[in-house]
Amino acid sequence: MNVYTTDKIRNVVILGHGGAGKTSLVEAMAYLSGITNRLGNITDGTTLSDYDKEEQKRKFSISTTMAPIIWGDTKVNVLDTPGYFDFVGEVEEAAAAADAAIIVVNGKSGVEVGTQKAWDLCEKYKLPRIFYVSNMDFDNASYRKVVEDLVELYGKKIAPLYRPIRENEKFVGYVNIVKQGARRYVDKQNKVECEIPDYLQDYLEHDRETLMEAVAETSEEFMDRYFGGEEFSEAEIVAALKTNVSDCSLVPVTMGASVNLQGIMILLDDIISYFPSPADTKIAGVNTKTNEIFEADYNFAKAKSAFIFKTIVDPFIGKYSMIKVASGVIKSDDTLYDVENDSEFRVSKLYVFEGSKPVEVKELMAGDIGAIGKLDAATGDTLSTKATPIKYGKVTVSTPYTYKRYRAKNKGDEDKISQALAKMMQEDLTMKAVNDAENRQTLIYGMGDQHLDIIVSKLLTKYKVEAELERPKVAFRETIRKNSDVDSKYKKQSGGHGQYGHVKMRFEASGDLETPYVFEQVVVGGAVPKNYFPAVEKGIQDSVLKGPMAGYPVVGVKATLYDGSYHPVDSSEMAFKTAAIQAFKKGFMEASPVLLEPIASLKVTVPDKFTGDVMGDLNKRRGRVLGMNPDHKGNTIVEADIPMSELYGYSTQLRSMTGGCGDYAYEFARYEQAPSDVQDKEIAARAAETAE
């Protein structure tokens, strides 16, 4: 593949709701640019982007894939992202590497939740964007409705560049508003000039006026000419629109039918005409040697630097680090320095990815996207030279809150599963595998139930190990509410020395639920010799690990040793420790024991219209709503305290209640006494488990 200079590169992320037609659009682009010689489709699993077995099986994208589309003398690095919310981490990584975005809207379904989430992501990264209305070849596709809905949501920024010509409900051509001309399709791709239909004249005038106002606002000279009634040339309009699109003050709308290759060429032309190249974009890091700001700005003349925005770990194709070059020119055989690991390495080969296929390249200019194989580095690491060590900001991805317990289906596979999960976590920053030693369970965190199912499915298909998902155990605690006073004697006679330990102890609530126990001794007159005090405390220390009620850790207990007796020959540390363990069990159960459940502090962000449903659901889950605040974007943030056990399955429930609009986050807050029905159920469940 040729080397492209920074001004001849466009980095574009494809965003949109699941099923909007993103992968079909990328497939059409790849076909027209000559990467593929046949047009694949999702149903047959033959697309360039969805090459993973899981994607082919499920008929939707799971990972971000890259395709370098060569269009004229420009290289468009297209990043095709998943639309389903469980794979938002992939989308966030791609957005961090892109300089602009195409938001795909299904012409049949119209503006959906994923459309709005894509817009919010573009706002977060300040990405210039174009809306592409797909499936225009369907009878019930409505471009007009999509444009109206977008204008209602985002105001005067929305500017259609085209209007569809329909005859007998069929999409047969389009009107170009910039050129004020019409084209009719003769076959799938080819088109001829035609008259502008009368019914489109009003739209044309309105849309043209919107564009001309935007052009006029780019300079005082243009403003004077606009008010003087002068016409702008096509070149002036295109240059002014590029300025407006680049500063996000204008968002064009275009359209097409990807399967028929209609509208794809004009979209590619518009990407090159209106989107900024990396040369027009800013990026800065920190020189860790001098602590000064390093303004890389995709300048090929500056010191080499790049950042890893995504990692691919595949048992078949190996490990690749996807990089975006932020400054300089990176060549194969270069020696680079990883700031995070403080290590130097030699780049043996550089690649660009065409879907799943790595294609070797000699060099990557500033602003270009490529990959380095077999690199011992993580997503978010910066690569530079040791002479000029640079560090860029990390890629920020969403926090996973949905978790389940997993276990190996076959004995002995535990190590294989943990190794496979470690590899998968390098690739997917929104999954976490956690060993919960306290409850003797291994947990896996993800963005939703579907995400967790796919992780388990990938373990089987890619790594040949089977895992099962189950409801996780909740980390309850045990404590006491009242006081008790016990007398415990451990006496055992055997041949030779016997065992003798005798303690009298008081137990009460310490009032500190952060600490398992507090131990005090107030023995007078040497009833229990001092050298046995540590043994008594050790007995208490061992006892609080598994409480007498249901085997959960004990918190908030104060144990006071005040009397006892000993035998000069038979007493030992072991005997006093055992006596203390017996005293603890008895004293704990006599002091009104209770189970404590973990309480989470929960924040749910939902559109105002769903607030009632969310509140009702939280009440059912024993949640206590503490407050509601507007976020001034049409959403309400509901703050509540909720038992951790009631958060199981919450992500699925919230999505179904809010049509996918709702988001939530939580963190552990404290422990509170569990209601008696929850306590009884838990004690019975633990007893049954122990009996098994």
C-alpha positions in Angstrom: 0.0 0.0 0.0 1.2 3.5 -0.8 2.3 6.0 1.9 -0.2 8.9 2.3 0.8 12.3 3.6 -1.0 13.8 6.6 -3.2 16.1 4.4 -4.3 13.1 2.3 -5.7 11.1 5.3 -9.2 11.1 6.8 -9.9 9.1 10.0 -13.6 8.5 10.2 -15.6 6.5 12.8 -18.9 5.0 11.8 -21.5 5.3 14.6 -25.2 4.6 15.0 -27.9 2.4 16.5 -27.6 -1.4 16.2 -29.0 -2.5 12.8 -28.8 1.0 11.3 -26.6 -0.3 8.4 -23.0 0.7 9.5 -21.4 -2.6 8.4 -23.2 -2.6 5.0 -22.0 1.0 4.4 -18.4 0.0 5.1 -18.8 -3.0 2.8 -20.1 -0.8 0.0 -17.1 1.6 0.5 -14.7 -1.3 0.5 -16.2 -2.7 -2.7 -16.1 0.6 -4.6 -12.5 1.3 -3.5 -11.4 -2.2 -4.7 -10.5 -3.7 -1.3 -13.0 -6.5 -2.0 -14.1 -7.8 -5.4 -17.5 -8.9 -4.3 -20.1 -7.2 -2.2 -20.5 -9.3 1.0 -23.6 -9.3 3.2 -24.4 -9.7 6.9 -26.9 -12.5 6.5 -24.3 -14.8 4.8 -21.5 -13.6 7.2 -19.3 -12.5 4.3 -18.7 -8.9 5.1 -15.2 -7.4 5.5 -16.0 -6.0 9.0 -17.8 -8.8 10.7 -15.2 -11.5 10.3 -15.4 -12.9 13.9 -17.3 -16.2 14.3 -19.4 -14.6 17.1 -20.4 -11.7 14.8 -21.2 -14.1 11.9 -23.3 -16.2 14.2 -25.2 -13.3 15.8 -25.4 -11.1 12.7 -24.2 -7.9 14.4 -20.8 -6.3 15.1 -19.1 -6.9 18.4 -15.6 -5.4 17.8 -14.4 -2.3 16.0 -12.8 -3.1 12.6 -10.7 -1.0 10.3 -10.8 -0.6 6.5 -8.4 1.8 4.7 -10.6 3.1 1.8 -8.5 4.6 -1.0 -10.6 7.2 -2.8 -8.8 9.2 -5.5 -5.6 10.4 -4.0 -6.9 10.2 -0.4 -6.9 7.4 2.2 -10.0 7.2 4.4 -9.3 5.1 7.5 -12.8 3.9 8.3 -13.4 2.5 11.8 -16.6 0.4 11.8 -18.0 0.2 15.4 -20.7 -2.0 17.0 -24.1 -0.4 17.6 -25.3 -2.4 20.6 -24.7 -0.7 23.9 -22.9 -3.7 25.5 -19.9 -3.0 23.3 -19.6 0.8 24.0 -16.0 0.3 24.9 -15.1 -0.5 21.3 -17.0 2.6 20.2 -15.2 4.9 22.7 -11.8 3.6 21.6 -12.5 4.2 17.9 -13.9 7.7 18.6 -10.7 8.6 20.5 -8.7 7.7 17.4 -11.0 9.4 14.8 -11.0 13.0 13.5 -14.6 12.9 12.3 -17.7 10.7 12.4 -20.5 9.4 10.1 -23.7 8.8 12.1 -25.8 6.2 10.3 -29.6 6.5 10.7 -31.8 3.8 9.4 -34.3 5.5 6.9 -37.0 3.0 8.0 -36.6 3.2 11.8 -35.6 6.9 11.9 -33.7 8.5 14.8 -33.2 6.0 17.6 -31.5 5.9 21.0 -28.2 4.8 19.4 -28.3 7.9 17.1 -28.5 10.2 20.1 -25.8 8.3 22.0 -23.6 8.6 18.9 -24.2 12.4 18.8 -23.4 12.7 22.5 -20.1 10.8 21.9 -19.2 13.2 19.0 -20.0 16.1 21.4 -17.6 14.6 24.0 -14.8 14.2 21.5 -15.7 17.4 19.5 -15.9 15.3 16.4 -17.1 16.9 13.1 -20.0 14.7 11.8 -22.2 13.9 8.9 -25.6 12.0 9.1 -26.0 9.3 6.5 -29.6 8.0 6.1 -29.4 4.4 5.0 -31.8 1.9 3.4 -33.3 4.6 1.0 -34.2 1.7 -1.3 -36.9 0.6 1.1 -40.5 1.7 0.3 -41.2 2.9 3.9 -37.9 4.9 4.3 -38.5 8.5 5.0 -35.6 10.9 4.6 -37.9 13.9 5.2 -38.9 12.5 8.6 -35.3 11.8 9.7 -34.3 15.4 8.8 -37.3 16.8 10.6 -36.5 14.8 13.8 -32.8 15.7 13.6 -33.7 19.4 13.3 -36.1 19.1 16.3 -33.3 17.5 18.4 -30.3 19.5 17.3 -31.7 22.7 15.7 -30.3 24.8 12.9 -27.0 22.9 12.8 -28.7 20.2 10.6 -28.2 20.9 6.9 -29.4 18.4 4.2 -27.0 18.4 1.3 -29.3 16.2 -0.8 -33.0 15.4 -1.3 -34.2 12.1 -2.6 -36.2 11.8 -5.9 -38.9 9.1 -5.5 -41.2 7.7 -8.1 -43.9 5.1 -7.3 -42.4 5.0 -3.7 -39.0 3.9 -5.2 -35.7 5.8 -4.7 -34.6 6.7 -8.2 -32.3 9.7 -7.8 -31.4 12.8 -5.8 -31.1 16.6 -5.9 -27.7 18.1 -5.0 -28.4 21.3 -3.0 -24.9 22.7 -3.4 -24.8 22.2 -7.1 -28.6 22.9 -7.6 -28.7 19.9 -10.0 -30.5 16.5 -10.1 -29.3 13.0 -10.9 -31.2 9.9 -11.8 -29.8 6.4 -11.3 -29.7 4.4 -14.5 -28.5 1.2 -12.7 -27.1 0.6 -9.3 -24.2 3.1 -9.5 -24.4 5.0 -12.7 -26.5 8.2 -13.0 -27.5 10.8 -15.5 -28.6 14.4 -15.2 -32.4 15.1 -14.9 -34.8 17.8 -14.1 -35.5 18.8 -10.5 -39.1 17.6 -9.7 -41.5 20.4 -8.9 -42.4 18.9 -5.5 -38.8 19.3 -4.4 -38.5 23.1 -5.3 -39.7 24.3 -1.9 -37.3 22.0 0.0 -34.4 23.0 -2.4 -35.0 26.7 -1.7 -35.2 26.2 2.1 -32.2 23.9 2.3 -30.2 26.2 0.0 -31.0 29.2 2.2 -29.8 27.2 5.3 -26.5 26.5 3.5 -26.0 30.0 2.2 -26.6 31.5 5.7 -23.9 29.1 7.1 -21.5 30.1 4.3 -22.1 33.8 4.9 -21.3 33.4 8.6 -17.8 32.3 7.9 -16.5 35.8 7.1 -17.5 39.5 7.0 -16.8 39.7 3.3 -19.2 36.7 2.6 -21.8 38.3 4.9 -21.7 41.6 2.9 -22.0 39.6 -0.4 -24.8 37.5 1.0 -26.8 40.6 2.0 -25.9 42.3 -1.3 -27.7 39.4 -3.1 -24.5 38.0 -4.7 -24.2 34.3 -5.5 -21.3 32.3 -4.1 -19.3 30.0 -6.4 -19.3 26.2 -5.8 -15.7 26.3 -4.6 -16.5 29.0 -2.1 -19.5 27.1 -0.8 -17.5 23.9 -0.4 -14.6 25.7 1.4 -17.0 27.5 3.7 -18.9 24.4 4.5 -15.6 22.6 5.3 -14.9 25.3 7.9 -18.4 25.0 9.4 -18.4 21.2 9.5 -14.9 21.2 11.0 -15.9 23.5 13.9 -19.1 21.4 14.4 -21.4 24.5 13.7 -22.9 22.6 10.8 -23.9 18.9 10.4 -24.7 17.8 6.8 -27.2 15.1 6.1 -26.7 12.7 3.2 -28.3 9.4 2.1 -28.0 6.2 0.1 -28.8 2.6 -0.3 -25.6 0.7 0.6 -26.7 -2.7 -0.9 -27.3 -1.0 -4.3 -24.1 1.1 -3.9 -26.2 4.3 -4.3 -25.1 7.4 -2.5 -21.8 5.8 -1.4 -19.6 7.7 -4.0 -21.1 11.0 -3.0 -20.6 10.2 0.7 -16.9 9.4 0.1 -16.5 12.7 -1.9 -18.2 14.6 0.9 -15.9 12.9 3.5 -12.9 14.3 1.5 -14.4 17.7 0.8 -15.8 18.5 4.3 -14.0 16.5 6.9 -10.7 17.8 8.3 -7.5 15.9 7.8 -5.3 15.2 10.8 -3.2 18.2 9.6 -6.1 20.4 10.6 -6.5 18.8 14.0 -4.7 19.4 17.3 -3.2 16.9 19.8 -0.9 17.5 22.7 1.0 15.3 25.2 3.5 15.8 27.9 7.3 15.4 27.5 8.1 13.3 30.6 11.7 14.3 30.5 11.1 18.1 30.6 7.5 18.1 32.0 6.6 20.5 29.2 3.6 20.3 26.9 4.4 18.6 23.6 2.2 20.0 20.8 2.3 17.1 18.4 -0.6 18.3 16.2 0.0 15.5 13.7 3.1 17.3 12.4 5.4 14.9 10.5 8.4 17.1 11.1 8.3 16.6 14.9 9.7 13.8 17.0 8.1 10.4 16.5 5.1 9.6 18.8 2.0 7.5 18.6 -0.7 6.2 21.0 -2.2 2.7 21.2 -6.0 3.1 21.0 -7.0 -0.6 20.7 -5.5 -4.0 21.2 -6.4 -7.1 19.2 -5.6 -10.5 20.9 -6.5 -13.5 18.8 -5.4 -17.1 19.2 -5.3 -17.4 15.4 -3.9 -14.1 14.2 -1.8 -13.1 17.3 -1.6 -9.8 19.2 -1.7 -6.5 17.4 -1.5 -3.0 18.9 -3.6 -0.5 16.8 -1.8 2.9 16.8 -2.5 6.4 15.7 0.7 8.3 14.8 0.5 11.7 16.6 3.8 13.2 15.2 6.7 12.3 13.0 6.9 9.3 10.7 7.1 5.7 12.1 8.9 3.2 9.9 9.5 -0.5 10.2 12.9 -1.0 11.9 12.4 2.1 14.0 13.4 1.8 17.7 10.5 3.1 19.9 10.2 3.7 23.6 7.1 2.8 25.7 6.8 5.4 28.4 4.4 3.4 30.6 6.7 0.3 30.7 10.0 2.3 30.5 11.2 -0.1 27.8 12.6 0.2 24.2 11.7 -2.1 21.4 12.4 -2.4 17.7 9.4 -2.3 15.3 9.9 -5.3 13.0 6.8 -4.7 10.8 4.0 -2.2 10.4 0.6 -3.0 9.2 -2.8 -1.6 8.2 -5.8 -3.8 8.7 -8.4 -4.5 5.9 -11.0 -6.1 8.2 -9.2 -9.1 9.6 -6.3 -9.0 7.1 -3.1 -7.3 8.2 -1.4 -5.7 5.2 2.3 -4.8 5.6 3.3 -1.1 5.0 6.8 0.5 5.1 5.8 3.6 7.1 3.0 5.5 8.7 2.9 9.3 8.5 1.6 11.5 11.3 -2.1 11.2 11.5 -2.3 7.7 10.0 -3.7 4.6 11.7 -1.9 1.3 11.6 -0.8 -1.6 13.8 2.3 -3.2 15.3 2.4 -6.9 16.0 3.6 -8.8 19.1 4.0 -5.6 21.2 4.3 -6.0 25.0 2.1 -2.9 25.6 -1.4 -2.1 26.6 -4.2 0.1 25.2 -3.6 3.7 26.2 0.2 3.4 26.2 2.2 6.0 24.3 5.1 5.1 22.0 7.8 7.7 21.3 11.6 7.9 21.3 13.8 7.7 24.4 15.2 11.1 23.5 11.8 12.7 23.4 9.6 10.6 25.7 5.9 11.7 25.3 2.8 10.7 27.2 -0.7 11.3 25.8 -4.0 11.0 27.8 -5.5 7.6 28.2 -8.5 6.4 26.3 -11.4 6.6 28.7 -14.0 3.8 28.5 -17.2 3.2 30.4 -17.1 1.3 33.7 -18.7 -2.2 33.7 -21.3 -2.6 36.4 -23.1 -5.9 35.4 -21.4 -9.0 36.9 -22.0 -12.7 37.3 -20.2 -15.5 38.9 -18.4 -17.9 36.5 -17.0 -21.4 37.0 -15.3 -23.9 34.9 -17.6 -26.6 33.5 -14.8 -29.1 33.5 -12.5 -29.7 36.5 -9.0 -28.5 35.9 -9.9 -25.8 33.4 -9.7 -23.0 35.9 -6.2 -21.9 34.9 -7.0 -22.1 31.2 -10.1 -19.9 31.7 -8.1 -17.3 33.8 -5.4 -17.1 31.1 -7.9 -16.7 28.3 -9.8 -14.0 30.3 -6.5 -12.2 30.9 -5.9 -12.1 27.1 -9.5 -10.9 26.5 -9.2 -8.1 29.0 -6.2 -6.7 27.1 -8.5 -6.5 24.1 -11.7 -5.4 25.9 -11.3 -2.7 28.6 -14.9 -2.9 29.6 -14.6 -6.4 31.0 -13.0 -7.4 34.3 -12.4 -10.8 35.9 -12.2 -10.6 39.7 -11.4 -13.2 42.3 -13.8 -12.7 45.2 -11.8 -14.7 47.8 -14.2 -13.8 50.7 -17.2 -15.5 49.0 -15.0 -18.1 47.3 -16.2 -17.1 43.8 -14.8 -15.8 40.6 -16.7 -12.9 39.1 -16.8 -11.4 35.6 -17.9 -7.8 34.9 -19.2 -6.5 31.6 -21.5 -3.8 30.1 -24.6 -6.0 30.1 -25.9 -9.6 30.1 -25.3 -9.9 26.3 -21.7 -8.9 26.8 -21.2 -11.6 29.4 -22.8 -14.2 27.3 -20.5 -13.4 24.4 -17.4 -13.5 26.6 -18.4 -17.1 27.6 -19.1 -18.0 24.0 -15.7 -16.6 22.9 -14.0 -18.7 25.6 -15.5 -21.8 23.9 -15.0 -20.9 20.3 -11.6 -19.2 20.5 -10.0 -20.7 23.6 -11.7 -24.1 23.7 -12.7 -23.9 27.4 -16.3 -24.0 28.8 -17.5 -21.7 31.6 -20.9 -21.4 33.2 -22.5 -18.2 34.5 -24.5 -18.0 37.7 -26.0 -15.5 40.0 -23.2 -14.2 42.2 -23.2 -14.5 46.0 -23.6 -11.2 47.9 -21.0 -10.3 50.5 -23.2 -10.2 53.6 -21.7 -9.5 57.1 -22.7 -10.7 60.6 -22.8 -8.6 63.7 -24.5 -8.4 67.1 -27.0 -6.0 68.5 -27.0 -6.8 72.3 -24.6 -7.9 75.0 -23.7 -11.3 76.3 -21.6 -12.8 79.0 -20.3 -16.4 78.6 -18.2 -18.8 80.6 -16.3 -21.3 78.3 -14.1 -24.1 79.5 -12.1 -26.4 77.3 -11.0 -29.5 79.1 -9.6 -32.6 77.5 -7.9 -35.5 79.2 -5.7 -37.9 77.3 -2.6 -40.0 78.2 0.1 -37.7 79.6 -0.6 -33.9 79.6 -4.3 -32.9 79.2 -5.7 -29.7 77.7 -7.2 -27.0 79.9 -8.3 -23.5 79.1 -11.0 -21.5 80.8 -12.2 -18.0 79.9 -15.1 -15.7 80.9 -15.9 -13.1 78.3 -18.3 -10.3 77.5 -19.4 -9.6 74.0 -21.0 -6.3 72.8 -21.4 -4.2 69.6 -18.3 -2.1 69.1 -20.2 0.5 66.9 -17.5 0.2 64.2 -18.7 -1.8 61.2 -15.4 -1.2 59.3 -13.4 -3.3 61.8 -14.1 -7.0 62.5 -13.4 -7.0 66.2 -11.9 -5.1 69.1 -10.2 -7.2 71.9 -9.7 -6.1 75.4 -8.6 -7.9 78.6 -9.4 -6.7 82.1 -8.2 -9.8 84.0 -7.2 -9.1 87.6 -5.2 -11.3 90.0 -3.6 -13.5 87.2 -6.7 -15.6 86.8 -5.5 -16.0 83.2 -1.7 -15.6 82.8 -0.6 -12.8 80.4 1.1 -15.2 78.1 -2.3 -16.7 77.1 -3.9 -13.3 76.1 -2.5 -13.5 72.5 -3.9 -17.1 72.2 -7.4 -15.9 73.3 -7.2 -13.0 70.8 -6.1 -15.5 68.1 -9.3 -17.5 68.9 -11.4 -14.4 68.3 -9.4 -13.5 65.2 -10.1 -16.9 63.7 -13.8 -16.9 64.7 -14.6 -13.6 62.9 -13.6 -15.0 59.5 -16.7 -17.2 59.4 -19.6 -16.1 61.6 -21.7 -18.6 63.6 -25.0 -17.5 61.9 -24.4 -18.1 58.2 -20.6 -18.3 57.8 -20.2 -14.7 56.7 -17.3 -12.5 58.0 -18.1 -10.8 61.4 -17.8 -7.1 61.9 -18.4 -4.6 64.8 -17.9 -7.0 67.8 -16.1 -6.0 71.0 -14.8 -9.0 73.0 -13.6 -8.5 76.6 -11.7 -11.2 78.6 -12.4 -10.5 82.3 -11.8 -13.7 84.1 -11.0 -17.4 83.8 -8.7 -20.0 85.2 -5.7 -22.1 84.2 -3.9 -25.4 85.1 -0.2 -25.1 85.8 0.5 -28.3 83.8 -2.4 -28.9 81.4 -3.0 -25.3 80.1 -1.6 -24.3 76.7 -2.0 -21.7 74.1 -4.0 -24.1 72.0 -6.4 -24.8 74.9 -7.0 -21.1 75.5 -7.5 -20.4 71.8 -10.1 -23.2 71.6 -11.9 -22.0 74.7 -12.0 -18.5 73.1 -13.5 -19.9 69.9 -16.2 -21.7 71.9 -16.9 -18.6 73.9 -17.2 -16.5 70.7 -19.7 -18.9 69.1 -21.9 -19.0 72.2 -21.6 -15.4 73.1 -22.3 -14.2 69.5 -25.5 -16.3 69.2 -26.7 -15.0 72.6 -26.2 -11.3 71.7 -29.0 -10.9 69.2 -27.0 -11.7 66.0 -28.1 -10.1 62.7 -27.0 -10.2 59.1 -25.8 -7.0 57.4 -26.3 -6.5 53.7 -24.1 -4.2 51.5 -25.8 -1.1 50.4 -24.9 0.7 47.1 -25.1 4.4 46.3 -26.9 4.4 42.9 -27.2 7.1 40.3 -29.6 6.5 37.4 -29.7 9.0 34.5 -32.9 8.8 32.4 -35.0 11.0 30.1 -37.6 12.9 32.2 -40.5 10.9 30.8 -39.2 7.6 32.3 -38.6 8.9 35.9 -41.8 7.5 37.2 -41.1 4.0 35.9 -37.6 4.0 37.3 -38.8 5.2 40.8 -41.4 2.5 40.8 -38.9 -0.2 39.9 -36.4 1.1 42.6 -39.2 0.8 45.3 -39.8 -2.8 44.2 -36.0 -3.4 44.7 -36.1 -2.0 48.2 -34.3 1.2 47.0 -34.6 4.5 48.9 -34.8 7.4 46.6 -32.7 10.3 48.1 -33.1 12.9 45.4 -33.7 13.8 41.8 -31.8 16.4 39.9 -32.1 17.6 36.3 -28.9 17.4 34.1 -30.3 20.3 31.9 -30.2 18.0 28.8 -33.7 16.7 29.3 -32.7 14.0 31.7 -33.2 13.4 35.4 -30.5 12.0 37.7 -32.2 9.8 40.3 -30.0 9.2 43.4 -30.9 6.2 45.6 -29.5 3.8 48.2 -30.2 0.2 47.2 -29.1 -3.3 48.5 -26.4 -4.8 46.3 -28.4 -8.0 46.0 -31.2 -6.1 44.3 -29.0 -4.8 41.5 -28.8 -8.2 39.9 -30.3 -7.9 36.4 -30.7 -4.2 36.7 -29.0 -3.2 33.4 -31.4 -5.3 31.4 -34.4 -4.0 33.3 -33.4 -0.4 33.0 -32.8 -0.7 29.2 -36.2 -2.4 28.7 -38.0 0.3 30.8 -36.3 3.2 29.0 -35.8 1.9 25.5 -32.1 1.8 26.0 -31.9 5.5 27.1 -31.1 4.9 30.7 -27.6 4.8 32.2 -26.6 3.9 35.8 -23.5 3.9 38.0 -23.1 2.7 41.6 -20.5 2.3 44.3 -20.5 0.5 47.6 -21.7 2.8 50.4 -22.0 0.9 53.7 -23.6 -2.1 55.5 -27.1 -2.0 56.9 -29.1 -4.6 58.8 -31.0 -6.9 56.4 -34.8 -7.3 56.8 -35.8 -10.4 58.7 -37.2 -12.2 55.5 -33.9 -11.6 53.6 -32.0 -12.8 56.7 -34.0 -16.0 57.1 -33.8 -16.8 53.4 -30.0 -16.3 53.4 -29.4 -18.4 56.5 -31.5 -21.2 55.1 -29.7 -21.0 51.7 -26.3 -21.2 53.5 -27.4 -24.1 55.6 -28.6 -26.0 52.5 -25.3 -25.2 50.8 -23.3 -26.5 53.8 -25.4 -29.7 53.9 -24.6 -30.4 50.3 
